Amino acid sequence: MTREVFVIGVSMTPFGRFPESSAKQLAELAVAASLEDAGISRADIEGVYYGNAMQGHMDGQHCIRGQVALRGNGFSRVPIINVENACASGATAFAEAVKFLRAGDAEIALAIGVEKLFSDDRARTFSAFDSAWDVSTVDANISRLSSLGEGTVVPPGTVSPKPYSRFMDVYAAFARFNMREFGLTSRHLAVIASKSHSNSVHNERAQFRQAYTIEEVLAAPPIVYPLTLPMCSPISDGAAAAIICTREGLRRLGISSDRAVRVLASVVGSGTDRTPDEYATKHIARVVSQRAYERAGIGPDDIDVAEVHDATAVGEAIVTEGLGFAAPGEGGAIAEAGVTSLGGRLPVNPSGGLISKGHPVGATGLGQIFELTSQLRGECGPRQVDGARFALAENGGGLWGYEEAACAITILEKPERQSVSISTRIR
């Protein structure tokens, strides 16, 4: 029988620009807050999974990033495992921690994601993303992506003269493919962006908390057609963490289950060498989510709230289709119909998503876990999704072929509303 695993503590620092804070300091803030949320101490943690993607590039710290960040903060002897998986690093760290517990090697583990991306050297920051595809085939990568947008007209003056991440070109190519093949429109993307920015107004940890109308999104400065600035995620610093525990661990720690969110599935996968024509059937989000739904014993119609990887607004449109929330080509349409808004049938990115909340790469996936755990506990205030029982997080990263190189899907269930029969713990 598969061991039950629960999220018992979560934390997320504010995401944003913190030039005075180091990766170590951000990690310590997230660790301390997650321990406080769980009501346990560092001594209770039996294993740590540290998600980070860019620290080696930004400051030259390779090999032992997690040990450097955490050993001075009270963690010793326990395994500290470094996890790098592009933008999916945080969710992958979580998935590995879940496996660690389900294998029977421990009862309590910490998954943490940290990223420090802001730098006075802007070129260095943007170049951090340049290795998230095969660097031996850059010309072929660009040619392949350019072909996705063939047949769409790029209006003059719709490319930013300022530096931007190469991955904005990637998402723009995805968008133009969907515009040509399925009728996605710039307005659909503006609807998604406006929705998420409106949600972020109520998220005190979000990097940006300004609401935009659809018209304001469309009129904003361009990044690369059809993407405008409010449709794109910013450069961010931040950290997030989750403490997970088995049923046996709950009993040993003396923790009530009324705030323990059950992990139904935590699945990581990579895509196939598919063709663009296989978008509807073999997209990585579809392939990995089908495995996650099977493992969880539920389907897309059961999900009540979702956090998805919207590095740009088109990311949300594509992923909602891949996850089975909309038919191929209808990701923009369901947003325009209000399905994915707060109060709609399936709110998506109530946190504000990456485009508003921020995207500190290695921390992003665990930021999603923080949001959904808080939602299932009923702790999100004005952005609370009423009556949510099942929640899904999708965290993608890198590029391979015509899609993300990695994808992590996590499915969570709301806490049980009774206490485990245990004695009071003495600490």
Secondary structure as GFF3:
##gff-version 3
##sequence-region A 1 427
A	DSSP	beta_strand	5	12	.	.	.	ID=ss1
A	DSSP	alpha_helix	23	38	.	.	.	ID=ss2
A	DSSP	three_ten_helix	42	44	.	.	.	ID=ss3
A	DSSP	beta_strand	48	51	.	.	.	ID=ss4
A	DSSP	alpha_helix	55	59	.	.	.	ID=ss5
A	DSSP	alpha_helix	65	70	.	.	.	ID=ss6
A	DSSP	three_ten_helix	71	73	.	.	.	ID=ss7
A	DSSP	beta_strand	80	83	.	.	.	ID=ss8
A	DSSP	three_ten_helix	86	88	.	.	.	ID=ss9
A	DSSP	alpha_helix	89	102	.	.	.	ID=ss10
A	DSSP	beta_strand	108	115	.	.	.	ID=ss11
A	DSSP	alpha_helix	122	127	.	.	.	ID=ss12
A	DSSP	three_ten_helix	135	137	.	.	.	ID=ss13
A	DSSP	alpha_helix	138	148	.	.	.	ID=ss14
A	DSSP	alpha_helix	166	182	.	.	.	ID=ss15
A	DSSP	alpha_helix	186	200	.	.	.	ID=ss16
A	DSSP	alpha_helix	214	219	.	.	.	ID=ss17
A	DSSP	beta_strand	222	224	.	.	.	ID=ss18
A	DSSP	beta_strand	227	228	.	.	.	ID=ss19
A	DSSP	three_ten_helix	229	231	.	.	.	ID=ss20
A	DSSP	beta_strand	238	246	.	.	.	ID=ss21
A	DSSP	alpha_helix	247	253	.	.	.	ID=ss22
A	DSSP	three_ten_helix	257	259	.	.	.	ID=ss23
A	DSSP	beta_strand	261	269	.	.	.	ID=ss24
A	DSSP	three_ten_helix	276	278	.	.	.	ID=ss25
A	DSSP	alpha_helix	279	282	.	.	.	ID=ss26
A	DSSP	alpha_helix	284	296	.	.	.	ID=ss27
A	DSSP	three_ten_helix	300	302	.	.	.	ID=ss28
A	DSSP	beta_strand	305	307	.	.	.	ID=ss29
A	DSSP	alpha_helix	313	322	.	.	.	ID=ss30
A	DSSP	alpha_helix	331	336	.	.	.	ID=ss31
A	DSSP	alpha_helix	353	357	.	.	.	ID=ss32
A	DSSP	alpha_helix	361	377	.	.	.	ID=ss33
A	DSSP	three_ten_helix	381	383	.	.	.	ID=ss34
A	DSSP	beta_strand	390	397	.	.	.	ID=ss35
A	DSSP	beta_strand	406	413	.	.	.	ID=ss36
###
